[in-house]
Amino acid sequence: MDSQYGVIVVGAGNAALCAALQAREGGARVLVLESAPASARGGNSFFSGGWMRFTHQGAEDLGKSFPELALAGTEDFDVLSYPDNEFFDDMTYITEFRGDPDLTSLVVQQSRNSMEWLHKKGVRFVFTFSKQGIKKNKRFQLGGGSIAVSGGGAGLVEKLFESAEEMGIEIQYQTRVIELLGIPGKRVNGVRIRNSAGELVDVKSHSVVLASGGFGASTEKRTRYLGPGWDLAKLRGSEFNLGDGLDMALAFGAKSAGHWSGSHAVAWDASAPTSGDRNRGNEFSRNSYTMGIMVNKNSERFLDEGVDFSAITYGKVGAEIMRQPDSMAFQIYDSKVLDILDPNYNGRQVSRITASTIEELAIKLELDPTLLRRTVDEFNASVDVTIDFDPNTKDGKGTSGLIPKKSNWANAIDVAPFLAFPVTTGLTFTLGGIKVDEKARVIDTQNQPIEGLFGAGELVGGIFYYSSPSGAGLTAGTVLGRTAGREAALDALSSPS
Ligand SMILES: Cc1cc2nc3c(=O)[nH]c(=O)nc-3n(C[C@H](O)[C@H](O)[C@H](O)COP(=O)(O)OP(=O)(O)OC[C@H]3O[C@@H](n4cnc5c(N)ncnc54)[C@H](O)[C@@H]3O)c2cc1C
């Protein structure tokens, strides 16, 4: 490793690799430092489903920039245009009006050209139906968030690593960055690392981009910031996102921002491993709760399962489960909806309990049969039978007089066999971060940019609160990563060597 780089990028997930590529395109000499070994590279981005949300004008427009989407054909579905204001509104709705409007606008406005930039790096896209496909008059209507990277998150990072290698970007694995060098709050000029031999080494650079993710993998920080019980949450992704970048930035005078007690967390198979499984990825997701009911260990329902499509609500459901006894819940369905559950429900090693009566199901789940019977009976009695059940639209088939109510898809649970899926909280990523401005410059506690220091990805706070719209995390990482890389290169090339 040389002693002088233009730009050091901390981390090797989506945001970091986008920053590194953009900085290299800007003419800087770039070094990427990644704490994981090469065999575990790619951060949370690797584990992601690869959904990427961006603005467009519908099928014809998409086909011009992404020929693979034109080839996909649109005989069976319509692709609705997804303009800036809709993307912005989706962000506002999910974040409950708390998101930083400037950063949100940047993400929205730069989303389309960032996808075109990814396309030039070899990334290819596909339409997806499972999250936001709404069927109207027998045709699917695909709204925002219906496009994913071919090959998912693994496909995305593979293409980015290939591009980085082609562009001669140096990547050091098993290299944990532990400290920023320079004058805290003023100017950064490198990083201190612990290299693969366990030695502490200082590496100099003109600029540093922090893109090392959130603190989801730190049991201690989860408990400290998210609250009691979160130490027990299962991790959906990387075990290397320990919050180091956040610690370093705060110690260097950066301002904290965003939702430190919040996270994106989903319903996750209770028997899933404690952190992400690189071979089984998203198999443990249980996002079809809109089609049934969820009860806790007291056999009580605790949320409106049908308040909206799971594409909108899934990232908030994990926190609701965390509030239940032993952070556990059971999704209960009857045979009427089995065919429309997400394919993950039929995957290998799925925790699934089947019974021919509700009482038998309760006994198998170690719940009180009388209580579960009562919950199901009360639910069934409250269902509006005058409205037809339609899983493809918000059908308005709700409950009346029930607390909590179910707003849509309230279908009586009355046809055996009955199925239950035990779930717990699956933490996707944390939302507490560092304040950056629209140039991705890290802002200090005096509201001034720290010279030479940039941030991108999950490490940035203030874009997402409570959850995020599906596909927005990767898009935000790409947009802010590119911004950080471009600005870091400009900073490096304008600095006296
Ligand atoms: C299972 C799952 C599914 C998801 N699906 C989607 C989806 O479909 N669409 C979407 O938009 N979002 C999705 N997300 C969220 C998305 O993955 C994240 O928002 C995004 O990947 C964050 O990218 P990042 O580059 O900031 O962080 P990461 O990709 O996590 O990269 C951070 C990197 O920094 C490294 N690092 C940490 N500390 C150090 C250190 N001290 N020194 C050096 N390196 C360090 C880590 O090892 C890691 O490689 C999903 C997440 C998960 C877990």
The ligand as a Gaussian input file, in Angstrom:
#p B3LYP/6-31G(d) Opt

LIG

0 1
 C      -31.604000      -8.767000       3.560000
 C      -31.617000      -7.353000       3.065000
 C      -32.392000      -7.024000       1.970000
 C      -32.400000      -5.704000       1.491000
 N      -33.062000      -5.437000       0.334000
 C      -32.997000      -4.188000      -0.190000
 C      -33.533000      -3.906000      -1.478000
 O      -34.024000      -4.799000      -2.181000
 N      -33.457000      -2.625000      -1.932000
 C      -32.877000      -1.621000      -1.206000
 O      -32.861000      -0.474000      -1.647000
 N      -32.298000      -1.877000      -0.005000
 C      -32.330000      -3.128000       0.500000
 N      -31.709000      -3.396000       1.682000
 C      -31.005000      -2.291000       2.357000
 C      -29.686000      -2.054000       1.630000
 O      -28.996000      -3.267000       1.538000
 C      -28.835000      -1.025000       2.351000
 O      -29.548000       0.168000       2.490000
 C      -27.576000      -0.746000       1.538000
 O      -27.001000      -1.932000       1.095000
 C      -26.562000       0.006000       2.349000
 O      -25.404000       0.146000       1.569000
 P      -24.080000       0.700000       2.197000
 O      -23.100000       0.696000       1.093000
 O      -24.325000       1.930000       2.944000
 O      -23.671000      -0.378000       3.311000
 P      -23.131000      -1.846000       3.155000
 O      -23.498000      -2.447000       1.861000
 O      -23.544000      -2.578000       4.372000
 O      -21.549000      -1.670000       3.137000
 C      -20.838000      -1.244000       4.265000
 C      -19.471000      -1.906000       4.224000
 O      -18.599000      -1.279000       5.162000
 C      -17.776000      -2.272000       5.732000
 N      -17.225000      -1.768000       6.996000
 C      -17.872000      -1.601000       8.168000
 N      -17.031000      -1.100000       9.092000
 C      -15.836000      -0.955000       8.488000
 C      -14.566000      -0.488000       8.927000
 N      -14.347000      -0.070000      10.181000
 N      -13.538000      -0.478000       8.047000
 C      -13.720000      -0.909000       6.763000
 N      -14.901000      -1.367000       6.306000
 C      -15.955000      -1.376000       7.151000
 C      -18.711000      -3.448000       5.887000
 O      -18.000000      -4.656000       6.023000
 C      -19.513000      -3.373000       4.591000
 O      -18.897000      -4.119000       3.568000
 C      -31.660000      -4.699000       2.163000
 C      -30.870000      -5.034000       3.265000
 C      -30.831000      -6.350000       3.704000
 C      -29.941000      -6.678000       4.866000

